[in-house]
Amino acid sequence: MRRFLLVLYLLLAIGLTGYGACWAEPTEHGRVVIVVLDQITLADLDHPTFEGLLSRAAVGLLNTNTGGIRNVENTHVTIGAGSRAVGTGAAFLAFDANESVHRVEAGEEFRRRTGVESAEDGVVHLGIARIQQLTSKVPSPAVAGTLGSVLRSEGLVTAVIGNADWDSAHRRHAVTIAMDQNGLVDHGSVGRDLLRRDPDFPGGYRTDYDHLIERFREFSYADLIVIETGDTSRVDEAAGEVLPEMLAAHRGAALARSAEFIDRLLNELDLSRDFLMVLVPTPSSVAIAEKDLLTPLVMAGTGVEPGLLTSASTRREGIVLNIDVAPTVLHFFNINPPESIIGRTVVSLPGAGGLDDLSQLNEGLVLTHTARVPIIKTYMSLQIGLVLIVMLSILFRDIRLIDRRYLRQLMLLVMSFPLAALLIVPFGPTTIVGMVTGLIGLTLLVGAAAVWLSREGDMMPFVFLALFTAGTIVIDLLLGSPLQKQSLLSYDPLGGARFYGLGNEYMGVLVGSAILGAATVLTRWPRWRGVILPVVAFSFAITLFTVANPQLGANMGGSITASIAFLVTFLLFLGVRFTKRVLFIGGGGVVLFLAGLTVLDFMRGAEQQSHIGRAARLVFTGGLVQGLEEAYNILNRKFAMNWKLLKYTIWSRVFLATLGGFALLFFLPVGQMQEFKQRYPDLYRGFVGIILGAIVALIVNDSGVVAAATTMIFAGLPLMYIFLEDLR
């Protein structure tokens, strides 16, 4: 029987992994024109002047993360690299080749610095060496100027026009989008002759759009043309120096002139062949202060239908990444991106929605992002305080700080919060007050149900909470994660670490609640053990499937955690002794499962791969040295993130408090853990599995301390709940 159940579990876990997706093929092309309209918001597009563009375009929200801080230098270099990069302190220094710099022509100075000759009408970036040095220190495969280099290697021509010069300072960072890895753009014009004197405009100069359109016509033969409009950036530079009403007036005028220019540009394009992007690489200073960190992206032309934008990077309607811009340009020219470009092609979803839908999505994301930290910190602080009070009540039974009945109820409420944070999503709160009120109400409702079930015995509250929580997460994953995509306890699109599937917060919740559910069901109904164990095997396998499947959970760290924790827990339930042979077979099975999962995702097309397959591609397709370097970068990033979280976040304190309390109960009160083990053997085995899962999660995940902390909720609190009752 044991062997049959074990084989059933392994077959189900390994067999349920395949899933497919399809992406549009490239079309015949003309040229790509990227208009940089920087530091505006989505709300700025909701203006009559942009109606002509939006009527024939698809729109999306652009995640603006970089390899460093979110500033204009880093955002532009990142777009040109197709991977997270940095350029702070160097990205502005681009010039026309015949422009005078330090009393010599920029082209001559560029040749001294790079050994590369430029065309007479070329554009050179004198900060390229510094940019490459900065980017080489980022734990990513980024190489600044990759987009331009790939286009040149394919015989395509690049051009850049315009600048965002402010006062007497050069602001030529748009060049980093089109330049190659040597800092060269084939042709262009970025000098001050593109500005016109305007004594009423901040800084005294603004873009001369008549000259800009003339330069576009001059370089219209280029395959990629990047146009910096400039004025919106100048207005943002002046934000701290101009009265609010004047700033609004200047901003409105700059937007109107930019929109008029784009309309003129559309008349120069053939959208049946050409491809237009209106790109906002950087949020405005006001937007950053308001946590409105996603910027608008507008695409029009061949292959684009009005609707919302998406990409395989996010798998989210209306959300794409800045690193998706470079592969989208290459896709237009039927060019496969190099391995250093980790973004995916942006595509349109016809009829999926418009600007109003995107605005509603953005408002919800900003609300969740704003509310996340204070709510989660409050929840975690309450959990730490509760653990300390409960431990004092257990260790010093004569001291009654709070009635133990109330403490048990409070613990059930704390365990109810992760579920409540999912269930609130369909209610769609629009304010922080509404979100907090809803969370409190749902937590009380779920907790009250658990308290009511406690009349049926100590196990029933945990049966209810664990199965309800795990079941909700699994169903949500099978449906495409609509709840997790908007839950404040889940991943944050504005932060940009994850956009789809199973985040580390709920991965820990799922592993912990699934094991606790199985353990409490076995404890509550021991006579039905023969029936329950096959159900547990099937449930673990289905849960592992949803975690590991690249089209569902797509969580490699979660796959490792769940496969080890579930297998060990199930073997404990079967009463298997952990001999060397069992450890070897079990470990080998886990390795084979994970290898099979990686190979399946790796074999799919690059546009269909999850981050699991993409990581494998980086490690295994670039040669031994590069592969080892990429593996080191991945491990280094995981270690750095975990170290940062351990040092600076409350998650580490929650994990250590819960784990410490659990460990202390193994020794004090003396003999009580042994009695617990004898009275609740399956629950004890479940706790062993949960602790193992927490430790594995801590080791193998980018933010492992987060997953470990949420996993321990379902071991530490139930044990303390039971210990509050005198077992002796």
N, C-alpha and C positions, 0 to 999 in steps of 0.2 A: 504493500500500500504506500509506504513512504517513497519508494523509488518511482512508483506510478505518478504520485502527486508532484514529485520534484521534476520529473521529465515533462509533465503537463505544463508546469510553470515555465520551464526553460523554453519549450517549444512555442508557447504563446508569446513569451517576451521577445524571442528572436524573430518570429514570423510576421509580426505586425509592424512593419516599418516602411513599406513603400508608399510613395505618393508622388504625383506628377503635377507639372504646371506648364503652361505654354505662353510664350511671349512673341510679340509681333516681329516679323523679319524686317530688316532695313529696306528702305525704298530708294529709288533713284533720287539723286540730289543735285542741288545747285550750290549755294554757299550758305554759311552759317554767320549770322550777325548777332552779336551779344551786346545789348545796350545795358550799361551799368547805371542804374538809377539808385544810388546807395542811400542808406540810412532813412528810408521811408517805411511806413507801416502799411499793413493790409487796409486799414481804414482810409489811407490816402488814395487808394485806387477807386474807392467808392465816390467817384466824382465824374460829372458829365464829360470832362475833357478826356477821360480814358475809355469812354463808351465805344469809340471806333475800334480800339485795340481789343477790348474784352469781348466784343461781339463775335470775334472770329478766333478767340484764343482759349486755351485751357490754363487754369490757375492752380497753384499749390502753395503750401507753406514750406519754407526752406529752413532746415536745421542749420545753424551757423557755427557749430562747434569747430574748433581748430586744435592744433597741437599745443597751444598755449592759451593765453587770455583771448577774449572775444574783442579784438580791435580790427581796424580796417586793414592793417598790414597783414595780420595772420589770416584773415578771412579770404583775402584775394590770393595770397600764395597757396592756401589750401585748395582753392578752386583749380588753379593751374596745375597743381600736383596730383589732384584726384585722390588725395589721402591727407590725413591730418598733418599740417605743416605749420611752420612759424616763420615770421619775417620781421618781427619787431625791431625797429631801429635801422632797418636796411631797405625795406620794400619801396620806399618813396623815390629812390635815387635812379630814376630812368630819364633818358634824354633823347632828343633827336640826335642822330649821329653827327650832324653838322652844327649842333648847338654848342656854345662856348661854356666850358666847365674848367675852372681853375686856369683860365687863359689859354686853354687848348681845346680843340674840338673833342666832343664826348667820344666820337668814334675812335680817335687816336688814343685817348685814355683807356677806353674799353679794350683796345688791342694790347696795351701794356699789361692790363690786368688779366686778360683771358687768352691772349694769343690768337684771337679770332678777328677776322676782318668783317666789317659790316658794309652794307650797301650805303650809297650816299644818302638815300632817303630812308634808311633803316632806323630802328629805335633800339638803343642799347641800355642795359641795366647795369649800372656800376656797382650795385650792392649785391651782385649775384654770389660772389665768394662768401660773403657774410651770411647770406640767406642759406646757402648750402651747408655752411658750418652749423648754423642754428638748427636746421631741419635734421641734420645727421644725428643730433642728440635726442631727438624725439623717438620714443619706442614705437615706431611705425615704419612701414616700408616707403614712406614718402620721399620723393625726389622732386624738388622745386623745378618747375618748367617742363614737366613730363609731357603735358598736352602739346606744347609747341614742338618738342623734340620728335614726338611720334608723327605729327603732321608733316614736319620737314622730311623725316625719313621716308614718308610715302609720297614725296614730291609735291606736297600741297603748300600753298603760300599763306602766310599770316600777315595781318596788319592790325595796328592799334591807333586810335584817334582820340584826342581829347585829354584833359587833365582835370584834377581837382585842386589845383594850386590855391593856397590860402595865404593871404597877406604876402609876405616875401618868401614863404616856404614852398618847396616843391612837394606836390602830392601826386605822384605818378604811379601809384600802386596798381592801377588797372593793367599796367604792362605785364605784371606777373601772371596774369591769366593766359596771355598769348605767347609769352617768351619761351624759348627753349632752355635746356639745362645749362647753356652757356650765358643766358641772359640776353639773347638776341631775338628781336622780332624783325621779320624780313623787310617790312615797309611800315610807314606810319608818320604821324605828326602829333607830338605831345607837348609842343612848346607853348610859350605864352602868347604867340601870335593868334592863338585860338580864343583869346579872351578879349573882352571889350570893356572899356572904362565905363563904370556906372557908379557915380558918387553916392547914390541912394542905397546901393546894395552892400551888405556886410563885407568888409575888406576892400571895397572900392572897385572890384572887378567881378565879372560874371562871364559865363560861356557865351561866345558868339555863335549862335546856332546856324547862321547863314554860312559862316566859314566852315563849321562842322559838317554841314551837308555837302559843301563843295569838296572837302577832303574825302568824304565818303565816296563821292563820284570819282574822285581821282584814283582811289584805291579799290574801286568796285570789282576789279579783277581778282582780288584776293579770295581765298577759299574760306578763311576765318577772319572776320573783322570784329574787333572789340572796340566799342565806342563808350568813352567815359563822358557822361553828361555834366557832372561836376557840381552843379549849383546846389543840389540838395545836400551834398556833403559840406559845402561851404556854410550853408545855413546851420547845419548841425554843429559845425566848428564854432559858430557865433552864439550858440545857445546860452552860454554863461555870461555873455557880454551885452545882450540885447533884451529890452523889456519884452515880457510875454506877448503883448498885443502886436508889437512890431515883428517879433519872431514868427508869429502865426501869419502875418501878412507876407513876409518874405518867403516863408515856406510855401504858402499858397501860390504866390507868383512863380516861384521856382518850379513847382509841380505843373502849373499851367504851361509854362514855356517848354518843359520837358515833354509833356503830353503832345503839344503842338509839333515838336520836333519828331516824335515817334510817328505821328500821323503823316508827316512829310516823308519820313523814312519808308513807311509802308507803301507809299506811292512809287518808291524806287525799287521795291522788291516784287518778285513774282512768287507769291506764296504757294503756287502749285509746284515750285521747284526749290525755293529758298526756305530757310528755317530761321526764325527769329526768337531770341530769348530776351526778355526784359528781366534783369537780374538785380537783386538787392543783397549783396554779400554780407552786409553788416546791419544790425539793428541800430536805430537812433539812440542817442544818449538818454533821451526820455524813456524810450521803450525798454532799454536795459534796466533803468531804475524801477520801472513798473513790472519787471519780469516778463515782458512781452518779447520773447527772444527769437521767435520764428518770423522770418521775413517773407514777403510775397515773391513768387516766381511766376512769370507769365511766359507761355510758349505759344507760338503760332507758326503756321506754314505746313509744308508737306508732312504727311503722317500724323498731324495733330488735329483732333476734333475738339470742339468746345466741350468743356467738362472740367473734371478735376485731374490733377497730376498724381502719379504714384511711381514707385520704383520697387524693385526686389529688395533694396536695402531696408525699406521700412514696411513693405506690405500693408501700407495704410493709405486709404483714400485721402488725398489732399495733402500728404506729407512726403517730402523728399529730403535728401541730404545735399549739402554743398559739394560733397565729393562725388555726387552723381552727375554733375555738370560735365566734367571732362569725358567720362565714358559715353555720355549722350551725344556729345559732339563727334566723337570717334565712330559711334554707331551710325550716325548720319552719313559718314563717309565710308561705311562698310569696313571699318578697321577694328580689329580685336585689340582691346586695351592690354598693356603690359601688366605684369603681376603687381607692380608698385601702385597701380591705380586700383583701389579697392571699392570704389563706388559702382553703381549699376546704372543701366539706362533708364532715363525718365520716360514714361509713356503716359498718354492721356486716356482717361476713362470717359468715353462719350456719354453725355447725359447724366453723369454721376452727380452733378450739382453745379453750383456756381459760386459767385462771390459771397452771397448771403450764407450759404451752407458752410463755406470756408470760415467766414467770420464767426459763426456760431461754434464751429469746432475750435477755433483759436481761443475764443473766450473761455470755453470749458477747460482747455488745456492750461491756460494761464491761471484760472481759478484753482485748479488742482495743484499746479506747481507752487502757487503762493501759499495755499493752505497746508501743503504737505508737511513742511518742516515743523511748524508750531504744533500741529495735531499729533504727528508721530512722536515728537519729543515729549509731549504731555502724556501720551499713552505709555511710552517707555518709562518715563519717570514714575508714573503710577505703578507700573509693573515692578520696578525695582523696589519702590517703597513697600509694596504689598509683600514681596518675597522676604524682605528684611523683617517685617512685622510677623509674618507667618513663622519664619524660622525662630524668632524669639519666643513665640507662643508654643512652638514644639519643644524647644530645648529647655525652656523655663516654664513648666506647666502651671506653676503657682502664680505666675504673673499673667494677668488677663488684660492686655492692652485693649483688645476689642473682643467681643463675644465670638467664639469660634464659629458659630453658625453664620454670622455675618461675614467672617473671613472666607469661609467656603463659598458663600454666594458671590463675594467680590472676585474670587478666583475664576468662577464660572463666567462672570462678566468679562474679565480680561481675556479669557479664551474665546469669547464670542466676538471680539472686535474684528479679527481678520475676516470673518464671514460677513459682518455688518458692513465692512469697507467695500465688499463686493456688491452686496444687495442694495446699497444706496445708489449705485450708478443709474439704474433705470428711472429713478425719481428725478434725475437731472437737476440738482440744486444749482442755483445761479449766483449765490452769494456765499461767503464764508460762514455767515451766521446760519444760513439755511443748511449748509453742509454739516456744520457742527451739531445743529439741532437734530438733523436726520440721523447722524451717526450715533448720537446718544440714544435717540429713540429706538433705533434698530438694535443697538447693543443691549439695551434694557429688554427689548422684546425677545430676542434670542436667548439672553441670559435668564429671563423669567421662565421660558419654556424648559431650559435645562434645570433650573431650581425646582420647578414643579415635578419634573421627572425624577428628581433625587428621592422622592418619596418611595419610588420603586426599587431603591437600592443604590449603593455607591457607584455602580458601573453605568447606570442608565444616563446620567448627564453626559458622560464621556462618549457613550455609544451615539447619542444624539448629536453632540457637537462635532465629534470627529467625522462621522459618516456624512453629516450634512455639509460640513466644510469641504471634505475631500471630494464628495460627489459634485458639489457646486463648481469646484475648480476644474474637475475632469470634464464635466459637461461644457463649461465655458471654453476650455481648450478645443473640444470637438467642434464647437460652433465658431471657432476663429478668434477666441479671446475677447469678445465685445466688452465684458466686464473688466477684465484686467487692463485693457487698453486705457481705461478711464479711472481706475481705482487709485486713490492716493497712497495705498500701500504697495502699489505695483511700480512698474518702470515709468520713467518720465521722458516723453519725447523732447522736451525742452533741454533736458540734460543730455540726451542723445546716446546713452549707453545701450539701450535696447528699445525696440519699437513694436515687436510682435512676440507671440509665443508666451513662454513661461518665464517670468522674471525671478530673480533669486529670492525675493521676499516670499512670494507665494510658492516657490519651489520648496523652501523650507517648511512652509505651512502644509503643503501637500504631502510631503514625505512623512512629517511628524503625525499629521492627522490620519493618514492612511494606515500607518502602523498602529497607532493608538486605537483606531476603530476596529482593526482586526483583533488586537489583544483584548479589548474590552468585550467584544462579542463572544470570543472564546471563553472568557472568564464568566460572563453572564449566563451563557447557555452551554455548560460543559457536556451535557448529555447529547448535544447535537454536534459534537466535535467532528465526527466522521463526515457529516454533511458540510459543515462550515469550512473545513480545511480546503476542499477543492474550490469553494467559492472565494476563499482568501487568495489562493493561487491565481485564479482567473482575475480577481480584482487587482492584485499586484501587477499582473502582466498588462492589463488594460491601462493602469496608471503609468507604468513604465513606457508603454507605447505612446501615450499622449505627451509624456515628458520628452522622449527621445526623437519622435518623428519630426523630420526637418520641416514639415508643413504645418505642424501643430505646436508642440512645446519648443522644439529646436533649441534645447538647452543641454549642451555637452556636459557641463559641470553637474547639472541636475541628473543627467543620464548616468554618470559615474556614481553619484551619490545614491540615487534610487536603486540602481542595479545591485550595488553592494549591500545597502541597508535592507532592501526587500529580500535578497537571497539569504543573508545571514539570519534575519528574523524568521523567515519561513523554515530554514533548517532548524532553528531553535524550537519552533512550534512542533516540528516533526520529532524532536528529541535526538537529532543527529549529533554525535560527538565530533568535535573538530580535531580530527587526526590530521597528520601531514597529508595524507592522501585526499581527504575531503577538502582541505585548504587548497591543495594543488588543482584539483578538478574544479572547485568553485571559482578560484582565481582565474584559471584558464577560461572558464565559461564567460566570466565577466569581460576579460580581455577580448575574446572572440566576438562577443556581442558588440562591444564598443568599436572594434575594428571593422566589423561588418557594417555598422551604422555609418562610420566615417567613409568607408568605401562607397556605399550606396549614395551618399550625398555628394561625394567627390566625383562620381561617374556622371552625375547630371550636368547639364549645361551650366556654364558660369553664371548665367542670369537667373537660374533656378536654385542655385545652391544657397543653403543657409550659411551662417557664419562658421558652422562646423566644417563644411566642405571648403569654404574659402580659406580657413586657417590651414587645412590639410594641403590645399593647392599651394599656398605660400611656402609651406615647409618642404613639400616633396617635389616641386617642379622647378626649382631654381638651382639645382646642383647641391652638392654636399655642404659646401661652405655657406652658401646663402641660406640653405635649409636650416642648418644649425643656428645661423644668425637669427632667422625668423623665429625658430623655436625658442631661442633665448629671449627675444623681444617679447614673445607671448608670455613666457614664464615671468620675466621681469616686470611686465605690466601687471600681472596678477599679484605678484608679491608687493609691488608698490601700492596698488590699490588697497590690498588687505592691511598693509602696514599703516597706511593713511587712516583707514577706517578704525583700526585698533587704537591708534593714538588720539584721534580727534572726534570720533562720533560716539553717540550714546548707545549705538548698537553693541559695541564691545562691552560696555558696562552691563547691558541687559544679559548678554551671553555669559559673562563671567559671574554675575550675580546668580543667575539661574543654575549654571553648571556648578558653581561653588556650593550653593544650597543643596543641590542634589548629592554632590560628593560628601558633604558633611553628614547627610542623613544615613550614609553607609556605616557610620561609626557611632553616631549619637541620635537618639537615646540608645544606649547599649542594648544589643539584642533585638531591636525593633525591626531592622532591615531583614534579619534572618527570618523573623516571624512573618514579615510581609511576603518574603520569597516563598515560604511554605504555603501561605494562605492564598496568594495570587500568583502562581507560577507563570501563567501565560502573560499576565500583565508585566511581571518582572522581565520576562524575555522580550516583550515589546519595548520596554524602557531601554534595555540593552541595545536593541536595534535602532531606536531613536537617537541615543547618545552616539552610537557609531556613525549614523547618518550625519549628525551635527559635526562630528570631527572630520569626516570625509568632505563635507560641504565646505568647511573652513579651509581645507587644504587645496581643493581643486577649483574653486570658483574665483572669479575676479573680485567679487565683493563677498567672499566666503563668510565673513563674520556676520553679515546680514542674514544669509541663509541659515547659518548655525544658530543665531539668536532666535529666529522664528521657528526653527525645528524644535529647539529646547522648550518652547512654550508647552508642547504636548508631551513632555516628560516631566519637567520640573514641577509645574503646577498640579498635575494630577497626583503625583507622589505626595506633595505637601498636603493636598486636599485630604488624602486618605490618612496621612500621619496625624492630622489634626484630631482624628478620632482615636481613642485609646484602643490599640489592638490587643492589649494584654489583659 
